[in-house]
Every structure is written in C-alpha cells, then in structure tokens.
Amino acid sequence: MPSDPHAPISDQPTIGFIGMGAMGKMYAKHLSQAGWKKIMVCDLPEKFDELKQAYDGTPGVTVLPDGHHVSRTSDFIMYSVEAEFIDRVVAEYGPSTKVGAIVAGQTSVKAPEKAAFEKYLPEDVHIVSCHSLHGPTVSPLGQPLVLIKHRAPDSSLQLVENILQCFGSRYVYLSYEDHDIVTANTQAVTHAAFLSMGTAWANSLSYPWEHGYYVGGIETVKVNIMLRIYANQWHVYAGLAILNPSARIQIDQFSKSSTELFKLMLKGDKDGLRERIYRCRDMVFGGEEGGKSRSPIFLSEDILDRFSLARVPSANCSNVVDTANSAPRGKANSHLSLLAMVDCWAHLNIQPLVHLDLAATPIFRMWIGVAEYLFRSTARLDAAIEAALFDVSHRSDDLEFVVAARGWSQCVSFGSFELYKQRFMETATFFKPRFDDAVKVGSAMIQAIMEDARENEKKSDA
C-alpha cells in the first residue's frame, strides 16, 4: 500500500483515531498538515457533535460516531485513550477491526495495552504500537517516538514509519516490556519529585517564586516544570505511576530516600550525609570527573534566568552562579529533591544516563541536566550539603517536601486512580491562576535548552 500523503487519495491508507484527547488531537493535526487525506477520528459517542464542529473544514479529517466505525474502515488504527481504560475500550471496539489492519496504542504504560490487544484483537490484525515521549504542547521534531513491532511483518512497521515520518521525530525501537522499564527509569522519579514539590509549596500556601528563595537558575527549572506538570491532565501521570510495577518501586524508594536524607540533615550528621551523597554521585554520574568525555546537558544557569516567573532580579537570588564550577552566591538551597532523586537511582542501581539518548522526555532531560549540573561540581554539591545541615531557611519547605513525597508514595501504593486525581487536583487548584504563564514560559525554556544543547554538540563535534 502506498504510504505517501501526496499519493492519490484512493491509494492512501485510512488512518483512524479512537480517543481525541490532547495527544490524539496533536497526531491528527500533524497528519492533516502533512497532507494525509483519509483521517477518521472519534471520541465518546456523546462528544460526536462537539468533535464534528471542532473539525469542520479541517483538511483530511472525518469525524465518525464511535470506535466501531473507525475500526471497520481504517488501515492503521491508534487507540489514544488513558491506560486505565484501555482494556474496556479495546474490548468494545477491537472485535470490529478491519481484516489486515495495523493497530497501535498511545498509552504511557504498555503492559495493560499489550494484554488488551492480545485478548480482544482478531488474529488477522497486526500490532505495531507507539508512544511519543513528550507532551502535546511540545514540538515532536527531534523527540523520541517509540515503535513496538509486536505482532506484524516488517511491511506493517514500514507503513507506520512512513505515516508518522511527518512528525520529524526520532524512532526508538523497543519491546513492550523494555518500553515500560525505560519509561519508569526516565519518568517515575522525575514526576514524583515535581509532584511532591508542588504539593509541598501548596501546603505552605505560597507561590515559591514570590519570596525570593526559588528564583533563577536551577530554581527556575523547578518552578516552571512543576507548574507545567500540574497544568497537564492528571491521568497522564497516574497511569505510569499506578500501572507500571517498576514505577511503583521507584516512587517508594524516592520517598524513603527523601526521609532518610532529611533525618541526616536533622541530626547534623555532616560526615554521614556527605559520604552518602558522594557515594550516590559516583554510582550515578561516575564521580566528579565521570562525565568529562560527554558534553553536559546544559553548561550554565544563565540561560534559565530569563524564564523566571519572579520579579526579583536573578542577580540577587540564592542560586545564580558565576562560573561552571563556582558555589552559589548568597543563601544556598539543600536541593533535597535532587539529592533524593540521585539517591533513589543509586539505591535501585538505575543508570539514567543510559536512557538519556535512547528515550528521554524533554522534562527528564532537563531534570537530569540540573542534577548533573549540581552533582558534577564539588563546590555546588558541598554548598547544598552545608545548606542542608546548617541553613534553616529552607527547612520548613524541606519538611513539607518529605511529607509530600511520602504522601504521593502512599497514594500510588493504594492503586486508586480516584485518590490520585483528588490529590493532584487539590494542588493544581492552588497553582491554577499561573498556568497560562507557566505553559508558555515552560515551552520556551525547554526549546531554549534544547537549542543550546544542540549548539554545544555541534561545537564539540567540530
């Protein structure tokens, strides 16, 4: 079957989407703009009229009443639904799948998706799944797009590759099982850290950028990405945390790491805290000299300062540094969230840098870049340890963070999506007035970091 959007319409494959949430809409938008002319979409039957109005006049897109119509007519079908509901949706529409069609899922956790496809899809249907490792507001250009050839000939994989090539993404080929391990290793602790930060700040009833402690450099990443996550849909993170067994283990260890490090801080155990943190640094980053052969993810905090939400000039805040290896000026931060994240990885023998180039999301790339920036400088790391032990400026926030991290771990262990949603929305409501700014500023910050990294890579290659 021809797989060129410029081929005659009669020769083009019919592309179907079951579920038109944010990612489904993003996929339909890019395929339409690329020139594909037979894109069939549907959502819940009660949303038919609303969806039909939304796509009225959109080139190539036809809105159908439900998943049965999409399944019976499409050559490539993507289920873009929440992982929590994938079994139920595939059970309803899977048996209607057209003979010889290719079926994919866009869920962030593949174990339930795999089980549903194998259980409900006819044997004469091929399975080539996918997962774009970025959010709907991030450009797919250059981002990793996982492809999983599970039950299909090479020709089916090639058709999917050709259909999705208009995204400009970088294909990563994994199995269902490897996908869930990689996504847990790159996202579980990252999400837990930002969710805990947000909950801690909300419980303190303060916008962290307004009292001068969380302004500039590393703090800019913390604030902007935290807001960006809470401005997103809760189920994007709930599925990974609750349905991925590896993620549950990591979130539990992150809570333990936060608690144990905080206890060392309270005891004033400088030798114990420093020895533990340095051991974790050596295990995750290979020591202070371990990454010299690889260009750092970002070279300085200066590029971040222009994305601060605060009115306080970054030159007066606590975390701005003059050079790549100098200690922070003014009051330092314990950076408990970063210390706990690296401590968690070390205790679970996870090597996140292995997955960095393979399948890193933009948020993970930035967060591990911040951790690398802190841990590969003895001056900055010692300043954080000193602040953790002897500067009580952040002590109340650190306490709230530990309580929040433990609360999120307990929430995930209960396996309740409703409880996860309630906890997420309580924090999101507090920060909601700043979401519009955060999404725009966060997107610009991510883009700037990525462009800066590409320029540095070009210089290194030269």
C-alpha positions in Angstrom: 0.0 0.0 0.0 1.4 3.4 -0.9 2.3 5.5 2.1 2.8 8.9 0.7 0.5 11.8 1.7 0.8 13.2 -1.8 -0.4 10.0 -3.5 -3.9 9.9 -5.0 -6.5 9.7 -2.3 -7.7 6.3 -3.5 -4.2 4.9 -2.9 -3.7 6.4 0.6 -4.2 4.3 3.8 -7.1 5.2 6.0 -5.8 6.4 9.4 -8.1 6.1 12.4 -8.0 7.5 15.9 -10.1 6.2 18.8 -9.9 8.8 21.5 -9.3 12.5 20.8 -7.7 13.8 23.9 -4.7 16.2 23.7 -2.3 13.6 22.1 -5.0 12.4 19.7 -5.6 15.9 18.6 -1.8 16.5 18.2 -1.5 13.5 16.0 -4.5 14.4 13.8 -3.2 17.9 13.5 0.3 16.9 12.2 -1.1 14.3 9.9 -3.6 16.7 8.4 -1.0 19.4 7.9 1.3 16.8 6.2 -1.4 16.2 3.6 -2.9 12.8 4.6 -6.5 12.9 3.3 -8.3 9.9 5.0 -8.1 10.5 8.8 -11.0 9.1 10.7 -11.5 10.2 14.3 -13.9 9.6 17.1 -14.3 10.1 20.8 -17.0 9.2 23.3 -20.4 9.0 21.4 -21.8 11.9 23.4 -18.9 14.1 22.1 -19.7 13.4 18.4 -21.5 16.7 17.7 -18.9 18.7 19.6 -16.0 17.0 17.8 -17.7 17.3 14.4 -18.0 21.0 14.9 -14.4 21.3 16.0 -13.0 19.6 12.9 -15.4 21.2 10.4 -13.3 22.2 7.5 -10.1 20.5 8.7 -8.4 19.0 5.6 -8.5 15.2 5.5 -10.3 14.7 8.9 -13.6 13.0 9.1 -15.4 12.6 12.4 -17.2 9.3 13.0 -19.8 8.4 15.6 -17.8 5.8 17.5 -14.9 3.3 17.5 -16.8 0.6 15.6 -16.9 2.9 12.5 -13.2 3.8 12.9 -12.2 0.1 13.4 -14.2 -1.2 10.4 -12.8 1.4 7.9 -9.2 2.1 8.9 -6.0 0.5 7.8 -4.0 2.0 10.7 -5.8 2.5 14.0 -4.5 4.2 17.0 -6.1 3.9 20.5 -5.3 7.2 22.1 -7.1 6.6 25.5 -6.0 6.6 29.1 -4.2 3.4 30.3 -6.8 3.0 33.0 -9.5 2.5 30.3 -7.6 0.7 27.5 -8.9 -2.8 28.4 -12.5 -1.6 28.3 -12.2 0.4 25.1 -10.4 -2.3 23.2 -12.9 -4.9 24.4 -15.7 -2.9 22.9 -14.1 -1.8 19.6 -11.3 -4.3 19.0 -13.5 -7.1 17.5 -14.7 -4.7 14.8 -11.1 -4.2 13.5 -10.8 -4.4 9.7 -9.0 -7.6 8.4 -5.3 -6.9 8.0 -5.4 -3.6 9.7 -2.5 -2.3 11.9 -3.4 -1.4 15.5 -1.3 0.9 17.8 -1.8 2.4 21.2 -0.5 5.7 22.6 -0.6 4.7 26.3 2.3 5.6 28.5 2.2 2.1 30.2 2.2 -0.7 27.7 1.6 -3.8 29.9 -2.2 -3.2 30.0 -2.3 -2.2 26.4 -0.4 -5.4 25.3 -2.8 -7.6 27.4 -5.9 -5.9 25.9 -4.6 -6.1 22.3 -3.7 -9.8 22.6 -7.1 -10.6 24.3 -9.5 -8.7 22.1 -8.0 -8.1 18.7 -8.7 -10.7 15.9 -5.7 -12.9 14.9 -5.8 -11.4 11.4 -4.9 -8.0 12.8 -1.3 -6.7 13.1 0.0 -4.9 16.2 2.6 -2.1 15.8 2.3 0.2 18.8 3.9 3.5 19.5 4.5 6.2 22.2 5.6 9.8 21.7 7.8 10.6 24.7 6.7 14.2 25.1 3.6 16.2 25.9 1.1 17.6 23.4 2.4 21.2 23.7 6.0 20.2 22.8 7.1 20.1 19.2 7.6 16.4 18.1 10.6 17.5 16.0 13.7 15.5 17.1 11.8 14.0 20.0 11.9 10.2 20.6 9.0 8.2 19.3 8.9 4.6 20.4 7.8 2.0 17.9 6.9 -1.5 19.0 6.6 -4.3 16.4 4.8 -6.9 18.4 2.7 -9.0 16.0 3.3 -7.8 12.5 5.5 -8.3 9.4 8.2 -5.7 8.5 5.9 -4.2 5.9 3.5 -3.1 8.6 6.2 -1.4 10.6 7.4 0.3 7.5 3.9 1.7 6.8 3.7 3.1 10.3 7.1 4.6 10.0 6.0 6.3 6.7 2.8 7.6 8.2 4.4 9.1 11.2 7.6 10.5 9.5 5.9 13.9 9.1 6.4 14.4 12.9 10.2 14.6 12.4 10.6 12.5 15.5 13.5 10.1 16.2 12.3 6.5 16.1 13.3 4.3 19.0 12.6 0.5 18.6 11.6 -1.3 21.8 9.6 -4.3 23.0 6.5 -3.7 25.2 8.5 -4.9 28.3 11.5 -2.7 27.6 9.3 0.3 27.0 7.8 0.1 30.5 11.2 -0.3 32.1 12.7 2.6 30.2 9.7 4.9 30.8 9.8 4.1 34.5 13.5 4.8 34.7 13.2 8.1 33.0 9.8 9.4 34.3 8.7 7.8 37.6 11.1 9.6 40.0 11.1 12.8 37.9 7.3 13.1 38.1 7.4 12.1 41.8 9.9 14.9 42.5 7.8 17.6 40.8 4.5 16.4 42.2 6.0 16.5 45.7 7.4 20.0 45.2 4.1 21.3 44.1 2.2 19.7 47.0 4.8 20.9 49.5 4.5 24.5 48.2 0.7 24.4 48.1 0.6 23.1 51.6 2.8 26.0 52.6 0.3 28.4 50.9 3.0 30.2 49.0 4.0 30.7 45.4 7.7 29.7 45.6 9.0 32.3 43.2 7.5 35.2 45.2 9.6 35.1 48.4 13.0 35.1 46.8 14.1 31.6 47.7 13.2 29.9 44.4 14.4 32.4 41.7 16.9 32.0 39.0 19.0 29.1 37.6 18.1 25.7 38.9 15.1 27.1 40.8 13.7 28.3 37.5 13.6 24.7 36.3 11.9 23.5 39.5 9.1 26.1 39.4 8.4 26.1 35.7 8.3 22.3 35.2 6.3 21.8 38.4 3.7 24.3 37.1 3.8 22.7 33.7 3.0 19.2 35.1 0.1 20.4 37.3 -1.3 22.3 34.3 -1.5 19.0 32.4 -4.1 16.2 32.8 -3.7 14.2 36.0 -4.2 10.8 34.2 -1.0 11.4 32.1 1.0 10.7 35.3 -1.4 8.4 37.1 -1.2 5.6 34.6 2.6 5.4 34.7 2.7 5.6 38.5 0.0 3.1 39.3 0.0 0.6 36.4 3.8 0.3 35.9 5.3 -2.0 38.6 8.8 -0.6 38.1 7.5 2.9 38.7 5.8 1.9 42.0 9.1 0.6 43.3 10.9 3.7 42.3 8.4 6.1 43.8 8.5 4.2 47.1 12.3 4.4 47.2 12.2 8.1 46.4 10.0 8.6 49.5 12.5 6.6 51.6 15.5 8.5 50.2 13.8 11.8 50.9 13.0 10.7 54.5 16.4 9.2 55.3 18.4 12.2 53.9 16.2 14.6 55.9 16.9 12.7 59.1 20.6 13.0 58.4 20.0 16.8 58.0 18.2 17.0 61.3 20.9 15.1 63.1 23.6 17.4 61.7 25.5 14.3 60.5 27.8 16.0 58.1 30.1 13.0 57.6 27.2 10.6 57.1 25.3 12.9 54.7 28.4 13.8 52.7 29.6 10.2 52.4 26.1 9.0 51.3 25.7 11.8 48.7 29.2 11.3 47.3 28.7 7.6 47.0 25.4 8.1 45.1 27.2 10.6 42.8 29.9 8.1 42.0 27.3 5.4 41.2 25.0 7.5 39.0 27.4 10.0 37.4 30.8 8.3 37.8 32.2 10.8 40.2 33.1 14.5 39.6 35.3 13.6 36.6 33.0 10.8 35.3 31.2 12.8 32.6 34.1 14.8 31.2 34.0 12.8 27.9 30.4 13.8 27.3 29.0 17.3 26.8 26.8 18.3 29.7 23.1 18.8 29.1 23.5 22.5 29.8 26.6 24.4 30.5 25.4 27.2 32.8 22.3 28.5 34.6 22.5 31.9 32.8 20.2 30.7 30.0 17.5 29.8 32.6 17.4 33.2 34.3 15.3 34.9 31.6 12.5 32.3 32.2 11.9 33.1 35.8 8.3 34.0 36.8 9.6 36.2 39.6 10.1 39.9 39.6 13.1 39.6 41.8 16.3 40.2 39.7 18.2 36.9 39.3 21.5 38.5 40.3 20.2 38.9 43.8 18.9 35.4 44.3 20.5 32.5 46.0 21.3 30.1 43.2 22.9 32.1 40.5 26.5 31.2 39.9 29.3 33.0 38.1 31.1 30.1 36.5 30.6 26.4 35.8 32.3 25.3 39.0 31.7 28.0 41.5 29.5 27.8 44.5 26.2 29.6 44.7 26.2 33.3 45.8 24.2 34.2 48.9 21.9 31.6 50.5 22.3 28.1 49.1 19.5 25.5 48.9 19.7 22.0 50.2 18.2 20.8 46.9 16.6 17.9 48.7 14.6 16.9 45.7 17.7 16.5 43.6 19.6 14.7 46.3 16.7 12.3 46.9 16.4 11.6 43.2 20.0 10.6 42.7 20.0 8.7 46.0 16.9 6.8 44.8 18.6 5.8 41.5 21.8 4.8 43.3 19.9 2.5 45.7 18.0 0.8 42.8 21.1 0.5 40.6 19.4 2.6 37.9 21.7 4.3 35.4 19.6 7.1 33.9 22.3 8.4 31.6 22.0 5.1 29.7 18.4 6.1 28.7 19.2 9.7 28.1 19.9 9.5 24.4 17.6 6.5 23.9 14.2 7.7 25.1 14.4 10.8 27.3 11.4 13.1 27.6 12.1 16.8 27.5 11.3 17.1 31.2 13.6 14.2 32.1 16.4 15.7 30.0 16.1 19.0 31.8 15.8 17.5 35.3 18.7 15.1 34.9 20.6 18.0 33.4 20.0 20.0 36.6 21.1 17.0 38.7 24.2 16.6 36.6 25.0 20.3 37.0 24.7 20.0 40.8 26.5 16.7 41.3 29.4 17.2 38.9 30.6 20.3 40.8 32.2 19.7 44.1 31.6 23.4 45.1 27.9 23.3 44.3 27.4 19.9 45.9 29.2 20.9 49.1 27.2 24.1 49.2 24.0 22.1 49.0 25.2 19.7 51.8 26.2 22.7 54.0 22.8 24.3 53.4 21.0 21.1 54.2 22.8 20.8 57.5 23.2 24.3 58.8 20.9 26.7 57.0 17.4 26.5 58.2 16.0 28.9 55.6 14.5 26.0 53.6 14.0 23.7 56.5 10.2 24.1 56.6 9.9 23.6 52.9 12.1 20.5 53.1 9.8 19.1 55.8 6.8 19.7 53.6 8.6 18.1 50.7 9.3 14.9 52.7 5.7 14.7 53.9 4.5 15.3 50.3 6.8 12.6 48.9 5.6 10.1 51.4 2.0 11.0 50.7 2.4 10.5 47.0 4.1 7.1 47.6 1.2 6.0 49.7 -1.3 7.3 47.2 0.4 5.2 44.4 0.6 2.1 46.7 -3.2 2.2 47.1 -3.6 1.8 43.4 -6.6 4.2 43.3 -6.9 6.5 40.3 -9.7 8.5 42.1 -7.4 9.1 45.1 -4.5 10.1 42.7 -6.9 12.5 40.9 -8.1 14.1 44.1 -4.6 14.6 45.4 -3.4 16.0 42.1 -6.3 18.4 41.7 -6.0 19.8 45.2 -2.5 21.0 44.3 -3.4 22.0 40.8 -6.2 24.2 42.0 -3.8 26.2 44.2 -1.5 27.0 41.2 -4.2 27.3 38.5 -4.0 31.1 38.3 -0.4 30.9 37.0 -0.9 28.0 34.5 -1.2 30.1 31.3 2.1 31.8 32.0 3.7 28.6 33.1 2.9 26.7 29.9 4.2 29.4 27.6 7.3 30.1 29.7 8.0 26.4 30.2 7.7 25.6 26.5 10.1 28.5 25.7 12.5 27.3 28.3 12.5 23.7 27.0 13.0 24.9 23.5 15.9 27.2 24.5 17.7 24.4 26.5 17.3 22.0 23.5 18.7 24.6 21.1 21.5 25.4 23.4 22.4 21.7 23.8 22.3 21.2 20.0 24.7 24.1 19.5 27.1 22.8 22.1 27.0 19.4 20.5 27.9 20.9 17.1 30.8 22.8 18.7 32.0 19.6 20.4 31.9 17.7 17.1 33.8 20.4 15.4 
